[in-house]
């Protein structure tokens, strides 16, 4: 029985479990197959990185002061995306974009927050280090 390449539909010989006539066809097939998923994650990561940058920049400006969520929205912040949720020392929910976050005080006021943990990148791996004081 002759097998057909899943990418180019050409017949080929080889192992019984082989699905592609060449490495090029295998790579092309898998890249095409995963393109939608990669695009989806890429779009989410862009939003998260933008949110992080906005929080970082505003923390440098406002420091410990509260601010209006409309300020973040005007800068393009998307409140629907965050990396995780934690709790502050006084047990309030903190919505994080990586190490920067915010606490919803009420609908017109948020407190900007920076985690006590430092994130360092080494050889494309992220490590969260213990408390930084």
Buried (B, 14 or more C-beta within 10 A) or exposed (E): EEBEBBBBEEEBEEEEEEBBBEEEBBEBBEEEEEEEEEEEEEEEEEBBEBBBBBBBEBBEEBEEEBBEBEBBEEBEBBEEBBBEEEEEEEEEEBBBBBBBBBBBEEEEEBBBBBBEEEEEEEEEEEEEEEEEE
